Amino acid sequence: MMMSAPPGGKFGRFEVIDVLGRGAMGVVYRAKDSALGRTVAIKTIALTGSAQERDLHEARFMQEARAAGSISHPAIITIYDVGREGDTAFIAMELLEGRDLRDMIGTVSLTPSQSVSIAASVAEGLSFAHDRGIVHRDIKPGNIMVLPDGRVKIMDFGIAHVHEPTVKTQTGVLLGSPQYMSPEQIAGQSIDHRADIFALGLVLYEMLTGVKPFQGEDIPELMFKVANLSATPPSHLAPDLAPVIDFIIARALKKKAEERYASAADMAKDLRDAMGEVAAAEAAGATRAEAPTMPNAPGAPAQDSAPGMVRDEPLELRPSPRFDSADGLARLSLLPSKADDTASRAGWTVQVKPEPRRADLARIVVAVCFVLAACAAVAIVVL
């Protein structure tokens, strides 16, 4: 729904300066706080429906916004005020200059260390809110802002579900962002703070690999995968990732809430403790990437596992039970063996060892019988 600034360009005591952007929830304005003289962001939310529905939405909005406004943490955006102008509810909040993770994942190659550090900061902010009974319910890259100095801010805390976009499915309407929902959210069950932990695991996975762990061609397929299938370990997609991160993400993405981290604080601690291993694996990967490739140098490590590399040492082919004849294998010539044919080879040779001929018992018996028969015939003639 398109909205414009109210008459006079004011939301309460906040004077509109310009438009910052438009999103699913409404228009976001840059405004000036006439009482304190500071510049703020005003996020607006349309109150639609009947008068009764608008009043219900407003009451819910005010309750959630005030709860979010009571949170003061470095990793959570600060809410200054809430109010209503006509059929538009608004929130005055801290004006942030930075980039959200959705933009960064698409345009910036985040290092494993950066990704883990961001996730740890988000987990610490979530822990602070969870301890005060507030669950975000819509953790996703678009709701996480990274400031120029590296600090992280969680946005839309406690209010994201007030007026979420709807996604139509074959069975009804699902609120929220299905790609970042926990299995219990998708199933329509009651949720608690562990839904935020699952969502953060999804976001961290995407930061590390550049892809979402669960994808589908339509909403039902996506929902089925989230609820039933395990994600591919991120280290399979990011080879320079420390294995410990696989375990952290696997625990955060457990299908059953009781099997996940009991608290966001526990997840944050594991992420902080893993930073050393993450940095070491990252540095080792950078060293391998920068090292010159010299497979023929004396003392150079074996390159068997490197894609595209050719082994220099001869390979021995053993007889296979799929061959009908051992004699045929012994005569099989794969590549020319003469020295003057070296230029025509593919860079390596295959040495085939001739198989020794094996005695054929049936042939021996026939031959012996033939000799005996001949001897008998000669004896008869002579006698």
C-alpha positions as a printed Julia matrix, in Angstrom:
383×3 Matrix{Float64}:
   0.0      0.0     0.0
   1.48     3.35   -1.07
   1.51     5.99    1.64
   2.51     9.64    1.65
   3.53    11.97    4.43
   0.64    13.39    6.46
  -0.57    16.95    5.96
   2.13    19.33    7.12
   4.78    16.62    6.7
   4.81    15.64   10.37
   4.42    12.48   12.42
   3.81    13.75   15.91
   6.78    15.95   16.8
   8.87    14.58   13.92
   9.16    16.72   10.79
   9.66    14.8     7.54
  12.81    15.71    5.59
  12.76    13.17    2.75
  12.0      9.55    1.85
  14.64     6.95    2.71
  12.94     3.99    1.1
   9.82     1.95    0.63
   9.35    -1.55    1.95
   6.73    -4.2     2.59
   5.64    -2.51    5.8
   5.36     0.98    4.33
   7.45     4.07    3.71
  10.56     4.98    5.68
  11.28     8.69    6.11
  14.19    10.77    7.31
  12.83    13.2     9.86
  13.92    15.73   12.47
  12.96    15.48   16.11
  11.74    18.99   16.83
  12.07    18.48   20.59
  15.63    17.14   20.71
  16.99    18.36   17.38
  18.27    14.95   16.26
  17.69    13.24   12.93
  15.72    10.01   13.07
  14.17     7.41   10.81
  10.38     7.13   10.73
   8.96     3.77    9.7
   5.28     3.83    8.86
   2.75     1.01    8.92
  -0.7      1.24    7.32
  -3.61     0.32    9.56
  -6.05    -1.33    7.17
  -9.39    -3.09    7.43
 -12.47    -2.19    9.42
 -12.4      0.27   12.3
 -12.33    -2.65   14.74
  -9.45    -4.29   12.87
  -7.5     -1.02   12.76
  -7.91    -0.53   16.49
  -6.79    -4.1    17.11
  -3.73    -3.67   14.87
  -2.86    -0.38   16.53
  -3.11    -1.85   20.03
  -0.92    -4.78   19.06
   1.53    -2.5    17.29
   1.84    -0.15   20.26
   2.34    -3.03   22.69
   5.08    -4.63   20.6
   6.77    -1.35   19.71
   6.91    -0.25   23.34
   8.35    -3.63   24.32
  11.03    -3.28   21.64
  11.64     0.31   22.73
  12.48    -0.92   26.23
  15.52    -2.81   24.91
  18.83    -0.99   25.04
  21.68    -3.0    23.56
  24.54    -2.1    21.19
  23.39    -4.72   18.67
  19.74    -3.62   18.61
  18.41    -0.51   16.91
  17.09     2.09   19.37
  13.4      3.03   19.22
  12.63     6.59   20.35
   8.85     6.88   20.04
   5.68     5.41   18.56
   2.44     7.04   17.5
  -0.37     7.31   14.99
  -1.35     9.82   12.31
  -4.72     9.03   10.76
  -4.67     5.45    9.51
  -0.87     5.26    9.7
   1.06     4.06   12.71
   4.69     5.14   12.93
   7.88     4.34   14.78
  10.67     6.86   15.33
  13.98     5.07   15.55
  17.72     5.46   15.35
  18.89     6.54   11.89
  21.53     4.09   10.69
  24.11     4.64    7.98
  25.31     1.28    6.74
  24.39    -1.71    4.58
  22.05    -4.54    5.38
  23.27    -8.13    5.08
  20.94    -8.84    2.16
  22.86    -6.29    0.11
  26.26    -7.38    1.41
  25.71   -11.08    0.7
  24.81   -10.22   -2.87
  27.66    -7.8    -3.58
  30.46    -8.36   -1.05
  32.54   -11.48   -0.43
  32.29   -11.77    3.33
  35.2    -13.67    4.87
  34.46   -16.51    7.31
  35.83   -14.37   10.16
  33.55   -11.47    9.27
  30.53   -13.74    8.95
  31.11   -15.48   12.28
  31.75   -12.16   14.04
  28.52   -10.68   12.67
  26.54   -13.77   13.72
  28.05   -13.66   17.22
  27.03   -10.02   17.63
  23.49   -10.8    16.47
  23.31   -13.76   18.87
  24.37   -11.5    21.75
  21.66    -8.98   20.86
  19.09   -11.75   20.62
  20.16   -13.13   23.98
  19.63    -9.73   25.6
  16.11    -9.47   24.17
  15.19   -13.08   24.91
  16.14   -12.63   28.54
  13.51    -9.88   28.63
  10.82   -12.02   27.05
  11.0    -10.52   23.55
  11.33   -12.71   20.44
  12.1    -11.14   17.06
  10.34   -13.73   14.87
  11.74   -12.4    11.6
  15.54   -12.66   11.68
  16.79   -12.43    8.09
  19.59   -10.62    6.2
  17.34    -7.67    5.4
  16.78    -7.03    9.11
  20.48    -6.95   10.04
  22.48    -3.78    9.39
  26.27    -3.59    9.36
  27.66    -0.13   10.09
  30.85     1.29    8.51
  32.8      0.65   11.74
  31.77    -3.03   11.75
  29.11    -2.78   14.44
  25.91    -4.74   13.9
  22.33    -3.63   14.46
  19.23    -5.83   14.49
  16.28    -3.94   13.01
  12.51    -4.35   13.34
  12.97    -6.0    16.71
   9.72    -7.13   18.25
   7.58    -5.41   15.62
   8.42    -7.23   12.38
   5.47    -9.59   12.77
   2.93    -6.82   13.34
   2.38    -6.19    9.65
   4.37    -8.84    7.83
   3.96    -9.52    4.12
   1.78   -12.54    3.4
   2.79   -15.52    1.29
  -0.01   -17.56   -0.22
   0.39   -21.34   -0.21
  -1.79   -24.17   -1.42
  -3.21   -24.66    2.04
  -3.65   -21.07    3.18
  -1.69   -17.98    4.1
   1.71   -18.01    5.79
   3.04   -14.9     7.53
   6.68   -13.95    7.36
   9.68   -14.98    5.28
   9.49   -18.77    4.66
  13.18   -19.08    3.73
  14.15   -17.96    7.23
  11.43   -19.69    9.23
  11.87   -22.52   11.69
  10.0    -25.81   11.21
   7.62   -24.94   14.05
   6.78   -21.6    12.43
   6.04   -23.31    9.13
   3.84   -25.84   10.91
   1.9    -23.03   12.6
   2.93   -24.16   16.07
   3.71   -21.89   18.98
   7.24   -20.54   18.95
   9.76   -19.22   21.41
  13.27   -17.75   21.32
  14.65   -20.89   19.66
  12.93   -19.89   16.41
  15.3    -16.9    16.32
  18.26   -19.26   16.83
  17.19   -21.37   13.85
  16.82   -18.25   11.7
  20.27   -17.01   12.73
  21.73   -20.37   11.73
  20.19   -19.9     8.28
  21.61   -16.38    7.99
  25.1    -17.49    9.05
  25.0    -20.33    6.52
  24.12   -17.87    3.76
  26.88   -15.46    4.79
  29.47   -18.24    4.67
  28.4    -19.9     1.41
  26.48   -17.25   -0.52
  23.5    -19.59   -0.88
  20.48   -20.4     1.24
  20.56   -23.86    2.86
  16.97   -24.63    1.83
  15.6    -23.72   -1.56
  12.6    -24.77   -3.59
  10.81   -23.95   -6.8
   7.67   -23.12   -4.85
   6.58   -22.52   -1.26
   5.35   -26.09   -0.54
   8.67   -27.58   -1.71
  10.62   -25.06    0.38
   8.5    -25.74    3.45
   8.96   -29.5     3.05
  12.75   -29.15    2.91
  12.91   -26.85    5.94
  10.76   -29.22    7.97
  12.3    -32.53    6.9
  15.69   -32.32    5.17
  19.13   -31.6     6.59
  21.25   -28.84    5.1
  24.49   -29.66    3.31
  27.39   -28.87    5.71
  28.66   -25.38    4.83
  32.27   -26.6     4.65
  31.27   -28.67    1.6
  30.58   -25.39   -0.19
  33.3    -23.31    1.5
  36.4    -25.58    1.71
  38.44   -23.08    3.78
  35.86   -23.09    6.57
  36.84   -24.52    9.96
  34.92   -27.78   10.65
  33.75   -26.47   14.02
  31.35   -24.13   12.21
  29.61   -27.14   10.66
  28.77   -28.36   14.16
  27.57   -24.95   15.36
  25.26   -24.48   12.38
  24.03   -28.08   12.55
  23.0    -27.54   16.17
  21.28   -24.24   15.39
  19.35   -25.89   12.54
  18.01   -28.87   14.45
  14.43   -29.59   13.4
  13.27   -30.01   16.99
  13.54   -26.83   19.03
  14.6    -28.73   22.15
  17.67   -30.07   20.31
  18.95   -26.61   19.33
  20.99   -24.27   21.46
  19.1    -23.65   24.68
  19.91   -19.95   24.42
  21.32   -17.45   21.95
  24.02   -16.74   24.56
  25.27   -20.34   24.22
  25.44   -19.96   20.46
  27.25   -16.63   20.76
  29.82   -18.19   23.1
  30.51   -21.06   20.7
  30.91   -18.63   17.81
  33.33   -16.44   19.79
  35.3    -19.49   20.95
  35.55   -20.72   17.36
  37.01   -17.47   16.03
  40.59   -18.7    16.44
  39.98   -21.85   14.41
  38.05   -19.89   11.8
  40.86   -17.36   11.39
  43.5    -20.12   11.19
  41.58   -22.02    8.51
  41.02   -18.8     6.62
  44.71   -17.91    6.71
  45.69   -21.43    5.6
  43.31   -21.17    2.67
  44.72   -17.81    1.65
  48.26   -19.23    1.81
  47.31   -22.15   -0.44
  45.66   -19.78   -2.9
  48.74   -17.56   -3.1
  51.36   -20.36   -3.26
  52.7    -21.11   -6.8
  51.79   -24.5    -8.18
  54.97   -26.51   -8.97
  54.04   -30.2    -9.12
  57.47   -31.24  -10.52
  59.59   -29.4    -7.98
  61.71   -31.6    -5.69
  59.97   -32.15   -2.39
  56.71   -30.67   -3.68
  53.63   -32.16   -2.02
  51.59   -34.71   -3.94
  48.85   -33.16   -6.04
  46.6    -36.2    -6.33
  43.61   -34.42   -4.88
  43.98   -31.18   -6.8
  41.46   -30.86   -9.62
  42.97   -30.74  -13.08
  46.4    -32.03  -11.98
  47.99   -34.98  -13.81
  49.94   -37.63  -11.96
  53.5    -38.13  -13.21
  54.13   -41.63  -11.86
  53.1    -44.67  -13.98
  49.83   -46.34  -13.13
  49.47   -50.1   -12.96
  46.25   -51.57  -14.3
  45.14   -54.74  -12.62
  43.0    -57.39  -14.35
  39.31   -56.79  -13.95
  36.69   -59.52  -13.59
  34.72   -57.69  -16.28
  37.23   -58.84  -18.95
  36.22   -62.08  -20.65
  39.77   -63.09  -21.43
  42.97   -62.69  -19.45
  44.85   -63.26  -22.69
  43.07   -60.33  -24.28
  44.04   -58.06  -21.39
  47.68   -59.09  -21.74
  47.67   -58.08  -25.4
  45.77   -54.83  -24.79
  47.84   -51.77  -25.82
  46.56   -48.46  -24.43
  49.3    -46.06  -25.56
  52.35   -46.24  -27.86
  55.48   -47.36  -26.04
  58.19   -46.32  -28.51
  60.37   -43.37  -27.58
  59.66   -41.57  -30.87
  55.96   -41.64  -30.08
  56.37   -39.6   -26.87
  55.06   -36.43  -28.46
  51.75   -38.11  -29.24
  51.12   -39.17  -25.67
  48.76   -37.43  -23.33
  51.5    -36.52  -20.84
  51.61   -39.81  -18.97
  51.9    -43.52  -19.79
  50.18   -46.61  -18.57
  52.34   -49.66  -18.18
  50.54   -52.95  -18.68
  52.16   -56.11  -17.34
  51.53   -59.15  -19.59
  49.55   -61.8   -17.82
  51.23   -65.27  -17.82
  49.4    -67.86  -19.84
  47.6    -70.33  -17.67
  47.59   -74.12  -18.42
  44.26   -75.33  -19.81
  43.57   -78.74  -18.15
  40.9    -79.68  -20.7
  43.28   -79.13  -23.57
  45.99   -81.23  -21.86
  43.58   -84.13  -21.33
  42.48   -84.02  -24.96
  46.08   -83.89  -26.16
  47.08   -86.89  -23.98
  44.1    -88.87  -25.19
  45.0    -88.04  -28.77
  48.61   -89.23  -28.26
  47.44   -92.47  -26.6
  44.98   -93.12  -29.39
  47.69   -92.57  -32.01
  50.03   -94.94  -30.2
  47.29   -97.58  -30.02
  46.62   -97.24  -33.74
  50.29   -97.65  -34.59
  50.54  -100.75  -32.34
  47.57  -102.4   -34.06
  49.04  -101.79  -37.51
  52.4   -103.16  -36.53
  50.96  -106.3   -34.97
